[in-house]
């Protein structure tokens, strides 16, 4: 472990990393078994995520895997190497669309090459429909792969377009945005004090000409994979650390079996209330960023155990949640009068799955239902071994030297950047998402396609505002009064400039988190322009960001937070649309070209993702598990091909 290698292979715009299971050996045997069973459940839903992200994804992946495995030609030729890279990108993004930008990949091999290579593949491993020939399959799938005009975007957020019809994600079929919105408007009961998350676990289509839902459950859509998930969840329940955790798992199993969203509410409440176990998990249809309407939950899995030392920081924050809420710069009627059940921990990830793999979040706050947050609270996590891997892998990259305005600011970032990044994540997840309230009668989905961006901006602004508060020093959360400046600088630099390295020249910003950061940075630049709060400095042909007044920048964060919270609390769709479309979508072409060129010279990958460790039971002569071994040597290719064999249930 002293020579642990964080960086692994690199392809396209992606750098693969590894993460360490720090302290895993100190878990009890029962806890290790629990981690293992939950990890199996976290991998069993892999095919669900692929299918959700595009109706042809699974068949394209299986076809390419069969070609990759059976190819008998020159594996050193450019065409085969291009196919290998394309397949690795498909694995990484759970489909043929970029995991962040949502645009369809462009293959760098020809249709003819793939057509010929298919004849080397084992026909039993090809995803042929009943009665279909290889030629028929090519005619069906090749236009989806090679024609840039067919299903070009997984998630389309363009204002004024039919977001359902123009998005390739596989949540809707044969319906329009208007039909979907009207369907759910009829279903919603505005007097229900415990509403379900309408549409979270369903595919919307038409049956006999009428809009209908197909439920994702054990005996419904995705049933073959869901039965495998529940199999491992039941084994996990048998070794649960306490009765409450056992009840959490059993309630989740009931939800998977019935598809009843009332059961999902019960599961969320049970899960929020269980805070004694050392091991915890996320498993299910959770985040809605992959749906242009922000309703459908993509399937994800995460298994974790507590980082005891790191959790002292988050517990200090959560223990003062009411103070932060009471002193927020938002209008008092939009605040929560009583903050309940806010818990926060730093954790070590033990297994990533579904929409959390290979790229993963560094912090999570759940559940998403506002009424459950208000009545029962929420759980927040910061994933320490993931952030540690990012930091270790980026040492000496030259990024700061290229983009930070001066040596003084660079030294500030070197001294405090890593710690302040973690603190910002803690504040964002624990307090930001858990803060504020909807006014009575406001539909949680009223912001529609702009909801995710507004929510992420709200959480970020809450964290940014409090990063500079005297309370941080009083609680011992910051080492000195200037440390917060490192976060303010890197956030504005990222939102205005450096995150643009993730976007192709000429494209718009589509992803919700990127839109959020651009919104905040560009709004503050605009509104602070008269006082030159943020300045663009051109030196030697290079553009830099300079912050001339950190105090005035904090005041701007407070103003924007107050407005964003008002928009959220009142469900003001028009105001959300105006903010996002003005500040969060469009990119200055000249600046974009400059940033891309400067980043290209650094020879860095724009995105990073992770190879999971391999967990294997160690058994005695009686086949009883005596330990769980951890291995970090499996390659990305080996892992993806193995997952296809062992967890290919759809």
N, C-alpha and C positions, 0 to 999 in steps of 0.2 A: 504493500500500500504506500510505502514511502516513495516509490517510483511510479505512482499511479499516473497514467497517461490520459488526460482529459480530451485532447484533440484526437480525432480519428480521421476517417476519409473525408474528402471534399469532392463535390460534383456540382455542376451548374452554378447556382448562386447559394449553395447550401454547404455549411460546415457541420459535420456530425461530431458530437461530443459524447462523453460518458459521464455518468454521475455515480458517486460513491454512496454506499449504504453505511454511513457513519454510525457506529454504535449498534449495528444490527446484532453483532455477536453477543451483546449484553442483554438482549431480549430473552425472556423465558422460553422454554420449548413450546408452551401453549401459545404464546404470542407469535412465535415464528410460524407455527402451524396456521394461525389465523391470518397472518400476512400472506402465506402461500396460497391458502384457499381463496382469499379475496383477490389475490393477484391473478389466479386462473379466471375468476369471474370478470376481472378487468380486461382480459384479453379475448374472452369469448364473444364480445360484441363487436369485434373489429369489422366484420363484414357489414354490419348494420350501418356503420359510419360511411363506409365506401358507397353503399347503395343510396344513402341519404344525400350524398354529395353529387349524385348524378346517376340517372337510371341505367347508363351503360358502363359505369365504372367497374363493377365486379367482373363483367364478361371481358372487358378490355384487359383488366389486370390478369385474369386467368389465361387469356390467350397469349399475352406477352410472356408470362411465366413459363408457359409450355414451350414457347419458341426459345426463350433464354436457356431453358434446361436442355432442350433437344437439338439445338443448333449444331450442325456437323461441319459447317464451313470454317473460314478463317476468322477466329474470334479477335484477331488483331486488326481486322479491316475497319475502316472508318465507319462504315454503315452499322456494323454490329456494336461497336463502341458507342455510337450515337443511340442505338436502341437500348443499350444497357443504362445509359444516363437517363433516357426517357422513362424507363421502367423504375429506376430509383426515385425519380421525381413523382411518379404515380404512387409508389409506396409511401413517400413522404407526405403527400397531400391527400391521401385517401381518395385518389381519383385523378382525372386528367386536367384539373384546374388548380392554379397556383393557390397554395394554402392561405396566402395573405392577400394578394391582389385580386383573386377570383377569376383571372383571365385564363383561357385555355392554352395549354402548352403547344408550342410549335415543334413537331418532330423534325429532327435533322437527318432522317433516313427517308427513303422513298417508299411509296406504296408498293412498287414492284419488288423491292428488297423484302419487305415484310410478307408479301404474298408468296414469294418463293421460299422464304424461311419457314413458313407455316407447314410446308411439306416435310420438314425434318421433325416436327413435333409429334409426340405420341397423340394420336387422334382421340384416345380415351381421356386425355387431359384437356382437350379443347372444349370451350363452353358452347357446344353446338346445341341449338334448340332441336326439338323432336322433328325428325325428317329433314333437317337442314344439312346441306353440304358445306365444305370449307369455302367454296365460292360464294354460297348464299351468305355465310357469316361475314365474309369480306365485304360483300355488297351492303350489308347492314351496318357494320361497325366502322369501316374505313372512312366514310364521309364524316362521321362524328370525330374521328381522330385527325383527319387531314384537311378537311374543309373549314377554313377559319370563319366562314359565315354561318355555319350550323352550330347552334348552342354555344355561342362564344364566351358567355359569362356564367359562372356558377351562381353568383349573387349580383344582380343588377340593382343599383341604388339611384339611377338617373332620374332626376325630377321630371315629372310629366309623362313618364312611360308606364306601361302596364308591367309592374315589377314581377308579377307572377308569370305572365306569358314570356317575359324576356329573361328570366332566370332559369338556369339549367339544373338547379338543385331539385332533388326528387321528392319534394313535399307535396306537389300539386300536379294534377294531370287533367287536361281538358277543361280547365276552368280559368276564368279571368280574375284579376284583382278585385274588381267590383263585385263579382259573384261571391268570392271568398269573404270579403268584408261584410256584405249583406247577410251571408249565412251566419257568421258569428255574432253579428249585431242582434239577430233574432234570438240566438241561444242565450245571450248574456242576461242575467237577472241583476239589475242595478240595485235591488233591495237585499241581495244576498250578502250577509256580513262575512261569510267564509267562502268566497268564490273560488272555483277551480281555475287552473291555468288553461283556459279554453284552447283546444287545438294542440296542446303540447306534445301529445303522443299519437298523432294520427296523420294519415295520408288523405288528402282531399281530392276527390274525383267526382265523376257523375255516374249515377246508377239510374237507368231508365229516364235519362234526361234531367234528373234532379241532383243538386249538389249533395254529396254524402261523404262521410268519413270512414276510413278503414283503420281500425285501432291496432297499434303495435302492442301485442300481448302474446302470451304463451300459445293460445290456440288461434291467433290471428296473424297479421302481417309480422314477419321476422320471427315467427314462433320457433323455428328450428334453432336459431341462435339464442333466443330468450330462455328456452328450456335448458340449454347448457349453462347459461348464467345462473339460473335458479338452482341448478344442481350444485354448483360450487358455493353459492350463498348458503344453502342449507348445511353444507359441511362446515362452513364458517360459523354458522349459528351454534353448532354443537360445541365449538371451542371458544365461544364469546367470553370476553373478560368479565362481564357482569350481566345481570338480568335485563337491564335497560338496553344494553347493546344487543342482546339476543332479540329483544322485542323490536328494535330498529330493523334488524335484518329480516325478521319474520314478516314485518309489515311491508317491507320492500318486496319480498317474495309474493305476498298477496296482491300487491299492486301490479307486478309483472303478470300474474296469472289472470287477473280480472281486467286490467287496463283501466280500472276505475280511478279517475283523478281525485275523488274524495279520499281514496286510500293513499294516493300520493301526498295529499295534504297531511294525512295522519303520519305518514312516514317522515315528512319534513319536520313536523312538530316533535316527534320522537327523537329524530336525529339531532335537532338543535338542543334538546334537553339532556342528551347524553354527553357528559364532559369529564367523566372519571377514567375512562379507558385510555390506555397508552397508545393503542392502535385505532385508527379510524379510516374511513374510506368514502369515496364518492362513486356512485354507480347508477347510470340511468340516462334518461333523456333530459338534459339539463339546460345548457346555454342555447340562446336563440339567435346568435349572431349570423348563423348560416341560412336563416330564413329572411328574405327581403321584407317580410311583414313583421318580423320579430315575434313569432308565436311558436314555431315548431322547435322542439328541443333536439339538438344533435346528441347522439349517444356518446358517452365518455366514461372512462374509468380511471380512478386514482386510488392507490393504496399508500398509506402514510403511517408513520409513528412519530411520537413527539420528540422534538429537540428541547430537552428540559432547560438547558442553559439559555438558549435563544428565546424561549417563551417568556422569560422574566420581563423582557421589554414589551412584548405584546400584551401581557397581563397587566402591566402598569397602565398602558393605554386604555384597555377595555375597562379597567377599574375606575377610570375617570371619565367614562363615556358621557355621563349626564352633564359634567362641567363643560365639556366640549360642545355639546348640543346647546346648552343654555347661552353660551358665549359666541355662538355662530353669528356671522354678519347678515344672516338672512332675516326676513320679516318674521317676527315671533309667531304669527299664526301658521307659518309653514314649518315650524319646528315640532319635534316630539315633546310633549310635556313630561312624559315619563319614558325613559329609555330602558328597555327590558332585555335581559338575557344576552347581552353582547359578550361573546367570548372570543378570544384570539390566542392562537398558538403559532409558534414556529415549528415546522415539521420537516422530517426527512421523507422524501418520496421513495417508496420501495418498488412501485411499478406504475407505469403510465400506459393508458389504453384509450382507444377510440379517438375522440377529438382532442385528447390531451397528449397524443403521441403521433409522431416523434417530437413535434413542436409542442411546448407546454407553457402554461401560464406560470408566473413566479409568485402569484398571490391569488387567492380565491375567497369570495364571500358569498355564502348561501344561507338560506334558500332565497329564491328570487321573488317570491310572492310578497308584496308590500304588507298585506294584512298579517301574515305570519311574522314578519320582521317586527311589526308594531306591537303585536300581542305576545309573542313568544321569544323574540330576539333572533340573533343570527350567529353563525360561526365564521370566523375569518382565519385564514392560514397564510403564512409566508413560507415558501419552500426553500429552506436554507441550503440543502445540498445542490439544488438546481442553480441558485444564484452564485454559490461558491464555484460551481463548474464554469459558469459564464465568466466570472472574474478571473479564474485561473487560466482559462483558455485565451483570454484577450490580452494578457500581459505582453507589453512590448510591441503592440500592433502598429503604433504610430498614428492612431486615430486622433488622439487629443492634440498631438503636435500639429496636425494638419488643420484642424477646425477650431480650436480654442483660441480666443483673440490675443491673449498675452500670457507671459510666464507667471504673473501673479495669480491669475485665474486658474491656470493649469495646476499650480502648487496647491491651491485651495481644493481643487477636485481630487488631486492625488491624496491629500490629507483626509478629506471627509467624504469623498464621492461614494465609495462603496457602502459605508454606514448609512449615509443619508438616502441612498437608493432604497435600502431595506426599510428605513424608517418611513419613507414616502409610501412604499407598498403597504406597510402595516397600517398607516393612517388611512390610505385609500380603501383598503379592504375592510378593516375593522370599523372605522368611524364613517368614512365617506359614503359607502353604499348603505350603511345602517342608519344614516342621518335623515332628517326631514320627514315629511309626511304628505300624503295625498289629501286634498280636501274631500269632504264627504261627497259621494256621488261621482267622483272623477274616475273614469275608466282607466285602469292601468295601461291599456293599449292605445290610449288616445293620441300618442305622439307617432304612432305607426312606424314608418320606415326610419324616422329620426330618433326613435326612442332609445336605441342602444347608444348612439353617439352622445345624446344629452345625458344619459345616466353615467357613462364613463367620464364625461366632462365634469359632472357634479361631484363625483368621488375624487377625481384628481384635484379639483379646485379646493375642496375641503382639506385635502392633505397639504396642498401648497400653502394655503392660508395659515394653517397651524404650524407648519414647519418653522416659521419665523416667530412664533409666539413665545413670550416670556415663560409661559407654562412649561414649555419643553425643557428649559433649564431647571426650573423648580422641581420637575419630576425626574431630573437626571437623564433625560432622553437625548440631550445634545451636549457635547463637550464644551462648547463655548457659543457666544452670541453670534458669531459669523459663520458657523458651520453650515447653516441653512442655505447660504449663498451658492454653495456648490450645486445644490439641487435646483435652485432657481435658474442658474445659468445653463446647466445641461438640459433642463426641460425646455427652455425657450429656444436654445440652439437646435434641439431635436425637432421641436414642433415647426420651426420656421425653415430649417435647412436639412439637417442630416438624416431625418427619416425619409427624405426624398430619394435616397439611394435605393430604396425598396420599390420604386415605381419606375416603370419604363417611360422613356421620353415621349411626351405627347399624351400620356394617360392622365386620368383624374385620380384623386384620392377616393378610394371606395371603402376600405376596411374601417370599422367603427372606431377602434382605438386610435388609428392614425388620424381619422377625421377629428376626433376629440382633441388630440394634441395640437393639430393645426388650428382648430377653432380657438383654443385658449391663447396660443402664441400669437396668432395673427390679429385677434381681437385686441389683445394687450398692446401690440405694436401700433395698431391703428388708433386706439383710444388714448394712448400715451404719447402720440406723435407731437402734439403741441408743446409738451414739456420735455421731449426727447428722452423719455424713460428708457426706451430700447432703441438702439441705433445700429444701422447696418454700416459697417466700416469696410471700405475697399482698399486693400493694401497689396501691392505687387500683383494686381490683377485678380486677387482672391477676395471673396466676400466673407466677413466675419460678423458675428453678433456681439455687441457690447451693451451691457446693462449699466446705465448711468445713475440710476437711483433704485436700489433694492427696496427701500421703504415705499416709494411710489408704486413700484411693481406689485408689492403686497396689497396696496390699496386697490389696484386694478383687479387683482384676484378676488378681493372681497366684493367689489361691484358686480363682477361677472357671476360669482357664486350666487349672490342674491337674486340675480335675474334668472339664472339657470334653475335654481330651486323654485322660483315662482312659476316658470314654465312647466316644470315637472308637477308641482303641487296642483296647478290649475288645469293641466292638460292642454296647454296653449299650443296647438299644432302649428298655427300660422307663424307664431314667434319662433318656434323650434326650426321650422323650415327656413325662415329668413336668416337666422343665425348660421345654420349649417351651410346653406347654399352660398352665403356671402364669404364666409371665412374658412370653411373646412374642406372644400371640394376642389377648387381650381388651383393651379400651380403656375407661378411665373416661369415661362419657358427658358429665359436666359439663365436665371438662377439655377433651375433644375439641371440644365446642360452642364453648367459649371460644377455643381456638386457631384454629378455623376462622373465627370472626368477626373476630378480630384480624388474621389473614392477609388476609381479604377486604378489609379497609379499606386494606391496602397496595397492592391492585390488581396483584398479581404472579401470573404463571403458575406452577403447581405443578411442571410438568415442562418440560424443555428437550430439543430434538433438533437435528439438523444437516442442512443442505443440502450435498450433496457438491459440490466443485469439478468442473468439466468438463475432462477431459483429452482433447486432440485432437492426433493426429499431424500434424506439418508435413512435407510431402513435396516433393521436388524434381521435375524434369521426368522423371526415370526412376522415379518413384513410390517412391524410397528415403526412408525417414524421416530427417529431418535435425534434428528437435527435437520436443518434446512441449509444446504450449502449455497454459496453465492459465487458466481463466476462472471468475470468481466471480459472474457476473451472472444465471445461470439462476434463475428463480423456483422456488419449491417446487412449484407447480402444473405448470409446464413440465417440471420434472424428473420428477415422478411420471407424467405422461402420456407422456413420452418413454420412460421405463423400461418402461412398459406395452407400448409399441410395439416397442422394441428388445430387450427381455429377457423378453418374455412367451412362454415356451417350453412351458408346460403348459396 
